[in-house]
Amino acid sequence: MAHPPLAPPCTPPTSTHSVSTVQKRTLTVLLVSQVLSGAGLAAGVTVAGLLAGQMLHNTALSGLPIALLTAGSALAAVVIGRLSQHLGRRPGLAAGYLTGALGGAGVVVAAALGSPALLLVSLFLYGSGTTSNLQARYAGADLAAPHQRARATSTVIVATTAGAIAGPLLVTPTGHLASALGLPELTGLFLLSTVAFTLAALTLLLWLRPDPLLLARTLPAPPAEDAPAAAPSRPVPGMLVGVTVLVLSQLVMVAVMTMTPIHMHAHGFGTAASGLVIALHTGSMYLPSPLAGRLVDRFGATAMSVVTACTLLAAGVVAALAPGHSLTLITLALVLLGVGWSFGLVTGTAIVTNSTPLATRAKVQGLVDVAIAIAGAVGGLASGIVVAFTSYPILAVLCGVLASVAAPAAIVAARKGSSRAWPT
């Protein structure tokens, strides 16, 4: 089957200084779009489970919204990856944000009509916005030198912080706005998400020029990237460990995060308290990114894979041991969970990017993000079932133990020499 034609190539800059200038502009535009889309992420994280609980009346299904959201992001990862491969980052990321905005609007309508079916379909579409937010990190690394990719990636990731923190904290005022409009209170954040994703898409469509991926293809490839693309059935050395770190970080983070607001509500906390905890959690997911980028570039992926595993294990243990009435310890657990996810995202992304030839990079990155999204879907769905049949502490312990798998995997791979394709 014939592939769609590639977008017309960009005119290459005439000097390294010009490339640096374009990279700075690219990062600036991405920073703006990430701040906006970060606010759009808040609804799915903070109130999707609570809204579904009200409409579905079943605790065991509390993880279903996150599962559907992440399943939608899995499909979106494939589509956005292929669009980016053939047309560039700009149309791919913008299409994801616009689809996410459509999903956010659909959630509002579903809640107003009391339609669980429309709610679930809309959450599936909403996942596209989260995918674009996540895949924007790749656009930040397209024009970066290999030894600076982790830092470039982390710069884009950290820009999500402002919106990600502000979103959950706006659960009460946006709820009041929704009530004033005659809508269910929990739809307020989805109103915010619809606007935020739309503005993020417009930012990229108007200002992400030249397209970083298309421009990168016109530049001389570094020696490490001159090798021919590996066969699809043979992973590039280091790729498997990178995917393992990304998948485990996402699964553990989503599982524990999804059930924490429900766990808190069961112990008498209101939406303001759970919104504060999620705000601090999401802040800890993005704020440490620059530190993670520097550590990966300085000490390598093996060491940071171990640090990631240990941090997520600590988060699981603290969450399991925290009394249900202790806001301080629950918050500490969620902050550790966010930091561990941040370390895992930057580390795994650096491994995957440096292990993939430029000619197939966007497509492979999209497939990797499919694995991340599926992991999130599994974590979200399984978390409700585990808590319904056991308890929140059991879920937290299981997740912490599962996360620790990344440490021995990284060490074994390094000893076998596959770490040579990793950042040093």
Phi, psi and chi 1 to 4 in degrees:
 res  aa     phi    psi   chi1   chi2   chi3   chi4
   1 MET       -  132.1 -176.7  175.6   69.5      -
   2 ALA   -70.8  140.3      -      -      -      -
   3 HIS   -86.9  152.5  -68.1  -72.7      -      -
   4 PRO   -60.5  147.5  -18.8   29.0      -      -
   5 PRO   -65.5  146.1   24.8  -33.8      -      -
   6 LEU   -68.9  152.2  -66.0  176.0      -      -
   7 ALA   -65.5  153.1      -      -      -      -
   8 PRO   -56.3  136.2  -21.9   31.8      -      -
   9 PRO   -66.6  151.7   24.4  -33.3      -      -
  10 CYS   -79.1  156.5  -63.5      -      -      -
  11 THR   -76.3  123.3  -58.2      -      -      -
  12 PRO   -69.0  144.9   24.1  -32.8      -      -
  13 PRO   -62.8  159.3  -19.5   31.1      -      -
  14 THR   -89.8   -7.4   56.8      -      -      -
  15 SER  -153.5  164.0   67.2      -      -      -
  16 THR   -61.2  -35.3  -58.4      -      -      -
  17 HIS   -60.6  -40.2  175.3   72.1      -      -
  18 SER   -64.6  -41.3  -61.7      -      -      -
  19 VAL   -61.8  -42.2  174.7      -      -      -
  20 SER   -61.5  -39.3  175.4      -      -      -
  21 THR   -64.9  -44.0  -59.8      -      -      -
  22 VAL   -64.5  -39.3  173.8      -      -      -
  23 GLN   -63.2  -40.2  170.3   68.1  -13.8      -
  24 LYS   -64.2  -41.8  -71.0  178.7 -179.5  178.2
  25 ARG   -64.8  -42.2  173.1 -178.1  169.2   81.5
  26 THR   -59.1  -46.6  -63.1      -      -      -
  27 LEU   -63.5  -38.0  -70.4  177.0      -      -
  28 THR   -62.3  -46.9  -60.3      -      -      -
  29 VAL   -63.9  -42.4  174.4      -      -      -
  30 LEU   -64.1  -36.4  -70.4  172.1      -      -
  31 LEU   -61.1  -44.9  -65.9 -177.0      -      -
  32 VAL   -62.7  -46.7  174.5      -      -      -
  33 SER   -65.3  -33.5   69.4      -      -      -
  34 GLN   -70.7  -36.7  -69.5  -64.3   94.4      -
  35 VAL   -60.9  -45.3  169.7      -      -      -
  36 LEU   -65.7  -49.9  -67.2  167.7      -      -
  37 SER   -69.1  -26.2   62.3      -      -      -
  38 GLY   -59.8  -38.6      -      -      -      -
  39 ALA   -65.3  -32.7      -      -      -      -
  40 GLY   -68.9  -23.9      -      -      -      -
  41 LEU   -72.3  -20.3  -60.4  177.6      -      -
  42 ALA   -60.5  -39.7      -      -      -      -
  43 ALA   -62.8  -47.4      -      -      -      -
  44 GLY   -62.4  -37.2      -      -      -      -
  45 VAL   -74.0  -41.8  171.7      -      -      -
  46 THR   -90.9  -45.0  -49.1      -      -      -
  47 VAL  -122.6   -4.6  -61.6      -      -      -
  48 ALA   -60.2  -44.9      -      -      -      -
  49 GLY   -64.7  -39.9      -      -      -      -
  50 LEU   -67.4  -42.0  -62.5  174.2      -      -
  51 LEU   -63.8  -43.9 -178.1   60.2      -      -
  52 ALA   -65.9  -36.4      -      -      -      -
  53 GLY   -60.5  -39.5      -      -      -      -
  54 GLN   -66.2  -36.0  -70.8 -176.9    0.2      -
  55 MET   -89.2  -28.8  -62.6  178.7   67.1      -
  56 LEU   -99.0  -21.4  -60.8  175.3      -      -
  57 HIS    56.0   43.6  -51.1  -69.1      -      -
  58 ASN  -152.5  113.6 -169.6  -28.4      -      -
  59 THR   -62.4  -36.4  -56.5      -      -      -
  60 ALA   -63.1  -20.8      -      -      -      -
  61 LEU   -97.7    9.6  -63.7  177.0      -      -
  62 SER   -63.8  -28.7  -63.2      -      -      -
  63 GLY   -83.8   -7.2      -      -      -      -
  64 LEU   -61.6  -42.1 -177.8   58.4      -      -
  65 PRO   -58.0  -44.7  -25.9   35.7      -      -
  66 ILE   -66.7  -36.2  -61.6  -62.1      -      -
  67 ALA   -62.7  -44.3      -      -      -      -
  68 LEU   -67.7  -41.1  -77.8  170.4      -      -
  69 LEU   -59.0  -46.0 -171.5  154.8      -      -
  70 THR   -74.5  -29.5   49.1      -      -      -
  71 ALA   -65.3  -40.1      -      -      -      -
  72 GLY   -63.7  -36.2      -      -      -      -
  73 SER   -69.5  -27.4   69.1      -      -      -
  74 ALA   -65.7  -47.6      -      -      -      -
  75 LEU   -63.6  -41.3  176.6   60.0      -      -
  76 ALA   -63.4  -34.7      -      -      -      -
  77 ALA   -60.7  -39.8      -      -      -      -
  78 VAL   -64.9  -48.8  175.9      -      -      -
  79 VAL   -64.5  -46.8  175.6      -      -      -
  80 ILE   -64.9  -39.6  -66.9  171.2      -      -
  81 GLY   -61.2  -43.0      -      -      -      -
  82 ARG   -71.7  -40.3  -70.5 -176.1  178.5  -85.1
  83 LEU   -60.4  -43.5  -81.6  175.1      -      -
  84 SER   -65.4  -38.5  -61.1      -      -      -
  85 GLN   -59.9  -41.7 -179.2   72.4   30.6      -
  86 HIS   -96.2  -30.5  -66.1  -70.3      -      -
  87 LEU  -118.0  -14.7  -58.7  176.5      -      -
  88 GLY   111.0  169.4      -      -      -      -
  89 ARG   -66.4  -38.4  -61.2  -70.3 -173.1 -171.1
  90 ARG   -58.3  -55.7 -175.3  165.6   56.1   91.2
  91 PRO   -68.0  -32.9   21.0  -31.0      -      -
  92 GLY   -64.6  -50.9      -      -      -      -
  93 LEU   -67.3  -40.6  -64.6  175.5      -      -
  94 ALA   -63.7  -39.8      -      -      -      -
  95 ALA   -62.2  -38.6      -      -      -      -
  96 GLY   -64.5  -42.2      -      -      -      -
  97 TYR   -65.6  -40.9  -77.8  135.1      -      -
  98 LEU   -66.7  -37.0  -69.1  174.8      -      -
  99 THR   -66.1  -39.7  -55.6      -      -      -
 100 GLY   -63.0  -38.1      -      -      -      -
 101 ALA   -63.4  -39.8      -      -      -      -
 102 LEU   -62.2  -41.3  177.7   62.7      -      -
 103 GLY   -64.9  -40.7      -      -      -      -
 104 GLY   -61.8  -42.2      -      -      -      -
 105 ALA   -64.7  -36.6      -      -      -      -
 106 GLY   -64.3  -36.7      -      -      -      -
 107 VAL   -62.3  -42.4  169.2      -      -      -
 108 VAL   -61.1  -46.2  174.8      -      -      -
 109 VAL   -64.0  -41.6  174.7      -      -      -
 110 ALA   -61.2  -43.5      -      -      -      -
 111 ALA   -66.3  -38.9      -      -      -      -
 112 ALA   -65.7  -35.7      -      -      -      -
 113 LEU   -88.9  -10.8  -61.7  177.2      -      -
 114 GLY    68.8   38.7      -      -      -      -
 115 SER  -108.3  100.0  172.3      -      -      -
 116 PRO   -60.5  -36.4  -23.3   34.5      -      -
 117 ALA   -62.5  -46.9      -      -      -      -
 118 LEU   -64.8  -35.6  179.7   57.5      -      -
 119 LEU   -58.6  -48.1  171.5   70.2      -      -
 120 LEU   -67.4  -40.3  -60.4 -179.8      -      -
 121 VAL   -63.3  -42.1  170.6      -      -      -
 122 SER   -66.6  -38.3  -61.9      -      -      -
 123 LEU   -63.9  -35.7  -73.7  171.3      -      -
 124 PHE   -60.4  -44.8 -174.6   84.8      -      -
 125 LEU   -69.0  -37.2  -65.6  175.4      -      -
 126 TYR   -57.1  -30.2  177.2   87.0      -      -
 127 GLY   -59.9  -23.0      -      -      -      -
 128 SER   -62.2  -35.7  -64.7      -      -      -
 129 GLY   -65.3  -39.8      -      -      -      -
 130 THR   -66.1  -33.9   66.9      -      -      -
 131 THR   -66.2  -45.4  -61.7      -      -      -
 132 SER   -60.7  -41.6  -79.2      -      -      -
 133 ASN   -59.0  -40.3  178.2  -86.6      -      -
 134 LEU   -74.0  -42.5 -170.3   61.4      -      -
 135 GLN   -74.3  -13.8  -73.0 -152.2    9.1      -
 136 ALA   -60.5  -24.3      -      -      -      -
 137 ARG   -62.9  -33.3   73.5 -166.1 -167.7  -81.8
 138 TYR   -66.4  -38.7  -65.8  130.4      -      -
 139 ALA   -61.9  -33.2      -      -      -      -
 140 GLY   -67.7  -23.7      -      -      -      -
 141 ALA   -96.5   -8.2      -      -      -      -
 142 ASP   -57.7  -41.8  -77.1  -26.8      -      -
 143 LEU  -101.9    4.1  -64.8  172.4      -      -
 144 ALA   -83.4  148.6      -      -      -      -
 145 ALA   -65.8  150.7      -      -      -      -
 146 PRO   -52.0  -40.2  -29.3   36.3      -      -
 147 HIS   -78.4   -1.4   65.7  -77.3      -      -
 148 GLN  -118.6    6.9  -64.8  178.4  -27.6      -
 149 ARG   -67.8  -38.2  -76.6  178.7 -176.8  150.4
 150 ALA   -62.1  -41.4      -      -      -      -
 151 ARG   -68.7  -39.3  -87.2  172.2  -78.2 -176.1
 152 ALA   -64.3  -41.7      -      -      -      -
 153 THR   -60.7  -45.3  -62.6      -      -      -
 154 SER   -67.1  -30.5   65.8      -      -      -
 155 THR   -62.3  -41.9  -60.8      -      -      -
 156 VAL   -68.4  -42.1  176.1      -      -      -
 157 ILE   -62.6  -43.8  -65.6  172.0      -      -
 158 VAL   -66.0  -23.6   75.4      -      -      -
 159 ALA   -65.2  -20.4      -      -      -      -
 160 THR   -70.4  -16.5  -50.4      -      -      -
 161 THR   -55.4  -50.7  -55.9      -      -      -
 162 ALA   -56.5  -51.2      -      -      -      -
 163 GLY   -68.0  -38.1      -      -      -      -
 164 ALA   -66.4  -34.5      -      -      -      -
 165 ILE   -77.6  -43.4  -67.8  177.8      -      -
 166 ALA   -65.4  -37.7      -      -      -      -
 167 GLY   -54.6  -58.9      -      -      -      -
 168 PRO   -60.6  -32.7  -26.2   35.7      -      -
 169 LEU   -70.0  -16.0  -66.7  176.7      -      -
 170 LEU   -93.4    9.3  -67.2  174.1      -      -
 171 VAL   -58.8  -39.0   61.4      -      -      -
 172 THR   -74.4  -51.9  -60.9      -      -      -
 173 PRO   -64.0  -37.5   15.1  -27.6      -      -
 174 THR   -69.7  -29.9   56.9      -      -      -
 175 GLY   -64.4  -40.5      -      -      -      -
 176 HIS   -64.7  -38.4  -68.4  159.6      -      -
 177 LEU   -63.3  -44.5  172.3   62.6      -      -
 178 ALA   -61.6  -42.6      -      -      -      -
 179 SER   -62.6  -39.7  -62.9      -      -      -
 180 ALA   -64.7  -26.9      -      -      -      -
 181 LEU   -88.9    3.2  -64.7  173.9      -      -
 182 GLY    79.9   21.8      -      -      -      -
 183 LEU  -108.8  159.1  -62.2  168.5      -      -
 184 PRO   -57.6  142.6  -26.3   35.1      -      -
 185 GLU   -58.6  -38.3 -174.9  175.3   -8.7      -
 186 LEU   -71.5   -7.4  -69.9  176.9      -      -
 187 THR   -83.4   -5.4   63.4      -      -      -
 188 GLY   -57.4  -44.6      -      -      -      -
 189 LEU   -67.8  -28.6  -80.3 -175.6      -      -
 190 PHE   -72.5  -30.2  -78.2  100.5      -      -
 191 LEU   -61.7  -44.3  -71.3  172.1      -      -
 192 LEU   -61.3  -42.5  172.8   64.5      -      -
 193 SER   -62.5  -40.5  -63.8      -      -      -
 194 THR   -60.2  -45.8  -59.2      -      -      -
 195 VAL   -67.7  -43.3  174.4      -      -      -
 196 ALA   -64.6  -45.6      -      -      -      -
 197 PHE   -63.9  -38.7  -77.7  153.8      -      -
 198 THR   -63.5  -44.1  -59.4      -      -      -
 199 LEU   -66.2  -36.7  -68.6  176.4      -      -
 200 ALA   -62.6  -42.2      -      -      -      -
 201 ALA   -62.3  -45.4      -      -      -      -
 202 LEU   -63.6  -37.3  -68.1  175.7      -      -
 203 THR   -59.1  -45.6  -62.1      -      -      -
 204 LEU   -69.4  -43.3  -63.8  176.5      -      -
 205 LEU   -62.5  -35.5  -71.8  172.2      -      -
 206 LEU   -85.2  -35.3  -67.1  173.8      -      -
 207 TRP  -122.3  -10.7  -69.2  -61.8      -      -
 208 LEU   -82.0   72.0 -168.5   61.3      -      -
 209 ARG  -137.9  132.0  -59.1  170.5 -175.7  -88.1
 210 PRO   -68.7  160.2   28.4  -35.9      -      -
 211 ASP   -68.9  125.2 -170.5  -76.3      -      -
 212 PRO   -62.1  -39.0   20.5  -32.4      -      -
 213 LEU   -69.6  -44.4  179.6   59.7      -      -
 214 LEU   -63.7  -38.2  -60.8 -176.7      -      -
 215 LEU   -67.1  -41.5  177.7   57.9      -      -
 216 ALA   -59.0  -32.8      -      -      -      -
 217 ARG   -69.2  -19.1  -70.5  175.2 -179.8  160.6
 218 THR   -89.6   -8.4   68.7      -      -      -
 219 LEU   -92.6  153.5  -57.2  175.1      -      -
 220 PRO   -59.6  132.3  -20.9   32.6      -      -
 221 ALA   -77.7  141.1      -      -      -      -
 222 PRO   -59.1  154.9  -22.0   32.8      -      -
 223 PRO   -52.7  -38.7  -26.4   33.0      -      -
 224 ALA   -66.6  -19.8      -      -      -      -
 225 GLU  -103.4    4.6  -63.2 -176.4   -1.6      -
 226 ASP   -79.5  -14.3 -103.8  -17.9      -      -
 227 ALA   -68.1  150.5      -      -      -      -
 228 PRO   -65.0  153.9   22.6  -33.1      -      -
 229 ALA   -61.8  140.9      -      -      -      -
 230 ALA   -74.0  156.1      -      -      -      -
 231 ALA   -64.0  142.5      -      -      -      -
 232 PRO   -55.2  -30.1  -24.8   33.9      -      -
 233 SER   -83.5   -6.1   59.6      -      -      -
 234 ARG  -119.4  100.2  -64.5 -177.1 -179.8 -179.1
 235 PRO   -59.9  141.7  -20.9   32.1      -      -
 236 VAL   -64.5  140.9  179.6      -      -      -
 237 PRO   -51.2  132.1  -28.1   35.9      -      -
 238 GLY    95.6  -25.1      -      -      -      -
 239 MET   -58.7  -45.2  174.5   70.9   74.6      -
 240 LEU   -61.4  -41.1 -177.7   59.2      -      -
 241 VAL   -67.8  -39.4  175.1      -      -      -
 242 GLY   -59.8  -45.2      -      -      -      -
 243 VAL   -64.6  -39.3  174.2      -      -      -
 244 THR   -60.6  -45.1  -61.1      -      -      -
 245 VAL   -62.1  -45.4  171.2      -      -      -
 246 LEU   -64.7  -45.1  -71.8  166.6      -      -
 247 VAL   -66.3  -47.2  163.4      -      -      -
 248 LEU   -66.3  -39.4  -70.5  180.0      -      -
 249 SER   -61.0  -43.4  -61.5      -      -      -
 250 GLN   -68.9  -45.7 -177.3   73.9    1.5      -
 251 LEU   -60.3  -48.7 -170.4  153.3      -      -
 252 VAL   -65.4  -44.9  167.9      -      -      -
 253 MET   -61.5  -48.0 -173.7  -84.1  -68.8      -
 254 VAL   -64.4  -42.5  170.7      -      -      -
 255 ALA   -60.9  -50.0      -      -      -      -
 256 VAL   -71.8  -42.4  176.1      -      -      -
 257 MET   -62.5  -40.4  175.7 -160.9   66.3      -
 258 THR   -60.0  -42.3  -61.7      -      -      -
 259 MET   -90.1   -9.9  -63.4  -49.3  -62.3      -
 260 THR   -64.6  -47.8  -63.2      -      -      -
 261 PRO   -59.7  -37.4  -24.8   36.1      -      -
 262 ILE   -68.3  -41.4  -63.7  169.5      -      -
 263 HIS   -60.5  -42.0  172.6   68.2      -      -
 264 MET   -67.0  -41.8  -66.8  178.2   65.6      -
 265 HIS   -64.4  -33.8  -80.7 -116.3      -      -
 266 ALA   -67.1  -21.1      -      -      -      -
 267 HIS  -105.5   19.4  -74.3   82.5      -      -
 268 GLY    94.2    1.3      -      -      -      -
 269 PHE   -80.3  147.5  -70.2  103.6      -      -
 270 GLY   -94.1 -177.2      -      -      -      -
 271 THR   -67.0  -28.9   54.8      -      -      -
 272 ALA   -64.2  -43.8      -      -      -      -
 273 ALA   -66.3  -45.7      -      -      -      -
 274 SER   -67.2  -35.0   59.4      -      -      -
 275 GLY   -63.1  -38.8      -      -      -      -
 276 LEU   -64.4  -44.6  173.4   62.0      -      -
 277 VAL   -63.0  -44.1  169.8      -      -      -
 278 ILE   -67.3  -35.2  -64.9  -60.5      -      -
 279 ALA   -62.7  -45.0      -      -      -      -
 280 LEU   -66.5  -36.5  -67.4  174.0      -      -
 281 HIS   -63.7  -48.7  163.8   68.3      -      -
 282 THR   -67.5  -33.4   50.6      -      -      -
 283 GLY   -62.5  -41.2      -      -      -      -
 284 SER   -71.7  -16.7   68.3      -      -      -
 285 MET   -72.9  -31.8  -71.2  170.1   61.6      -
 286 TYR  -111.5  -35.2  -58.1  109.5      -      -
 287 LEU   -59.8  -38.4  -83.9  176.2      -      -
 288 PRO   -75.4   -1.8  -14.1   29.4      -      -
 289 SER   -56.6  -46.3  -62.1      -      -      -
 290 PRO   -59.4  -39.3  -24.9   36.0      -      -
 291 LEU   -62.7  -44.7  172.1   62.2      -      -
 292 ALA   -60.7  -42.5      -      -      -      -
 293 GLY   -60.4  -44.6      -      -      -      -
 294 ARG   -65.9  -39.4  -70.0 -175.2  176.6  -84.0
 295 LEU   -65.9  -40.2  -68.4  175.6      -      -
 296 VAL   -64.7  -46.4  170.8      -      -      -
 297 ASP   -64.7  -29.6  -73.8  -20.4      -      -
 298 ARG   -87.8  -45.5  174.7   66.4  179.2   84.5
 299 PHE  -108.9  -11.4  -63.0  105.0      -      -
 300 GLY    94.7  166.6      -      -      -      -
 301 ALA   -76.7  -28.8      -      -      -      -
 302 THR   -61.3  -51.1  -58.2      -      -      -
 303 ALA   -61.3  -42.3      -      -      -      -
 304 MET   -73.4  -25.4  -75.1  -55.9  -64.9      -
 305 SER   -65.6  -39.7  -64.3      -      -      -
 306 VAL   -66.9  -43.1  174.3      -      -      -
 307 VAL   -61.1  -41.2  170.8      -      -      -
 308 THR   -58.9  -49.4  -63.9      -      -      -
 309 ALA   -61.7  -42.8      -      -      -      -
 310 CYS   -66.7  -38.3  -67.7      -      -      -
 311 THR   -66.5  -43.1  -54.6      -      -      -
 312 LEU   -68.0  -35.6  -69.4  173.0      -      -
 313 LEU   -63.3  -43.2  175.0   60.8      -      -
 314 ALA   -62.1  -39.6      -      -      -      -
 315 ALA   -61.0  -44.0      -      -      -      -
 316 GLY   -63.0  -41.7      -      -      -      -
 317 VAL   -65.8  -44.5  170.8      -      -      -
 318 VAL   -64.4  -42.4  172.9      -      -      -
 319 ALA   -63.1  -37.8      -      -      -      -
 320 ALA   -69.6  -36.3      -      -      -      -
 321 LEU   -88.3  -13.9  -62.9  178.4      -      -
 322 ALA   -69.1  127.5      -      -      -      -
 323 PRO   -61.3  147.6  -20.1   32.0      -      -
 324 GLY   -60.2  -23.7      -      -      -      -
 325 HIS   -94.0   -0.5   60.7  -89.2      -      -
 326 SER   -93.6   97.5  176.0      -      -      -
 327 LEU   -64.1  -34.8 -177.5   61.9      -      -
 328 THR   -63.9  -48.8  -60.0      -      -      -
 329 LEU   -72.0  -35.3  -71.2  179.4      -      -
 330 ILE   -63.4  -41.7  -68.0  173.9      -      -
 331 THR   -63.7  -43.2  -58.6      -      -      -
 332 LEU   -59.1  -43.2  174.1   61.1      -      -
 333 ALA   -61.4  -43.5      -      -      -      -
 334 LEU   -70.8  -30.9  -91.7  -70.6      -      -
 335 VAL   -67.6  -45.5  167.2      -      -      -
 336 LEU   -60.8  -39.1  -73.5  172.3      -      -
 337 LEU   -60.7  -43.2 -175.3   69.7      -      -
 338 GLY   -66.5  -41.9      -      -      -      -
 339 VAL   -63.4  -43.2  171.9      -      -      -
 340 GLY   -61.3  -41.8      -      -      -      -
 341 TRP   -63.3  -41.4  179.5   86.4      -      -
 342 SER   -60.8  -47.9  179.3      -      -      -
 343 PHE   -59.8  -42.3  -73.7  173.0      -      -
 344 GLY   -66.8  -40.0      -      -      -      -
 345 LEU   -65.9  -46.7 -178.5   66.6      -      -
 346 VAL   -67.5  -43.4  174.7      -      -      -
 347 THR   -64.3  -50.9  -59.4      -      -      -
 348 GLY   -64.0  -38.7      -      -      -      -
 349 THR   -64.1  -41.3  -62.6      -      -      -
 350 ALA   -62.7  -41.8      -      -      -      -
 351 ILE   -62.8  -48.6  -63.7  172.1      -      -
 352 VAL   -63.6  -46.0  167.9      -      -      -
 353 THR   -63.5  -44.6  -60.0      -      -      -
 354 ASN   -75.9   -9.4  -76.4   -5.8      -      -
 355 SER  -100.8    2.3  -59.6      -      -      -
 356 THR  -120.9  127.9  -49.7      -      -      -
 357 PRO   -62.3  147.9  -19.2   31.3      -      -
 358 LEU   -59.3  -34.8 -177.4   59.7      -      -
 359 ALA   -61.1  -29.6      -      -      -      -
 360 THR  -120.5   12.9   58.1      -      -      -
 361 ARG   -61.5  -49.4 -177.0  168.2  -64.8  160.8
 362 ALA   -62.7  -41.6      -      -      -      -
 363 LYS   -63.9  -45.7 -179.3  178.9  177.6 -179.2
 364 VAL   -65.0  -42.0  171.4      -      -      -
 365 GLN   -60.8  -38.2  -71.3  167.4  -24.0      -
 366 GLY   -62.7  -41.6      -      -      -      -
 367 LEU   -67.2  -37.0  -66.6  175.4      -      -
 368 VAL   -62.5  -41.6  169.1      -      -      -
 369 ASP   -69.5  -22.3  -80.1    2.9      -      -
 370 VAL   -62.6  -45.8  170.8      -      -      -
 371 ALA   -61.4  -39.3      -      -      -      -
 372 ILE   -63.8  -44.2  -64.2  173.9      -      -
 373 ALA   -66.0  -40.7      -      -      -      -
 374 ILE   -62.8  -40.3  -69.1  174.0      -      -
 375 ALA   -60.6  -41.3      -      -      -      -
 376 GLY   -64.6  -38.6      -      -      -      -
 377 ALA   -64.5  -43.5      -      -      -      -
 378 VAL   -63.2  -44.1  170.7      -      -      -
 379 GLY   -62.7  -43.5      -      -      -      -
 380 GLY   -65.6  -43.9      -      -      -      -
 381 LEU   -70.8  -44.4 -175.9   59.4      -      -
 382 ALA   -68.4  -30.7      -      -      -      -
 383 SER   -61.3  -43.3   64.0      -      -      -
 384 GLY   -64.7  -39.1      -      -      -      -
 385 ILE   -67.8  -44.2  -63.2  172.9      -      -
 386 VAL   -62.1  -45.3  170.6      -      -      -
 387 VAL   -67.5  -37.0  170.1      -      -      -
 388 ALA   -64.4  -35.3      -      -      -      -
 389 PHE  -100.2  -15.3  -73.6   94.0      -      -
 390 THR  -128.3 -102.0   57.6      -      -      -
 391 SER  -166.4  166.6   65.3      -      -      -
 392 TYR   -62.7  -43.7  176.1   81.2      -      -
 393 PRO   -59.2  -38.4  -27.8   36.9      -      -
 394 ILE   -63.2  -43.7  -65.9  -65.4      -      -
 395 LEU   -57.8  -46.3  171.0   69.7      -      -
 396 ALA   -62.8  -42.3      -      -      -      -
 397 VAL   -64.8  -45.5  168.4      -      -      -
 398 LEU   -59.2  -41.7  -71.3  175.5      -      -
 399 CYS   -66.5  -40.7  -73.3      -      -      -
 400 GLY   -62.6  -43.0      -      -      -      -
 401 VAL   -65.4  -41.5  171.5      -      -      -
 402 LEU   -62.6  -40.1 -177.8   61.2      -      -
 403 ALA   -62.8  -30.3      -      -      -      -
 404 SER   -66.8  -11.7   65.1      -      -      -
 405 VAL   -62.3  -30.2  171.4      -      -      -
 406 ALA   -62.2  -31.2      -      -      -      -
 407 ALA   -66.5  -56.7      -      -      -      -
 408 PRO   -63.1  -32.0   18.6  -30.1      -      -
 409 ALA   -62.1  -43.2      -      -      -      -
 410 ALA   -67.6  -41.0      -      -      -      -
 411 ILE   -66.3  -45.2  -66.3  171.8      -      -
 412 VAL   -62.0  -44.0  169.5      -      -      -
 413 ALA   -63.8  -38.8      -      -      -      -
 414 ALA   -64.5  -40.5      -      -      -      -
 415 ARG   -67.3  -27.8  -72.5  178.3  177.2  175.0
 416 LYS   -82.8   -6.1  -71.6 -177.0  177.4 -180.0
 417 GLY    94.4    0.6      -      -      -      -
 418 SER   -72.4  -12.7   64.4      -      -      -
 419 SER   -73.7   -4.6   63.0      -      -      -
 420 ARG   -64.7  -21.0  -76.3  175.3  -69.1 -173.9
 421 ALA   -88.6    1.7      -      -      -      -
 422 TRP   -89.8  166.9  -59.0   -3.3      -      -
 423 PRO   -66.3  146.6   21.7  -31.2      -      -
 424 THR  -119.9      -   57.6      -      -      -
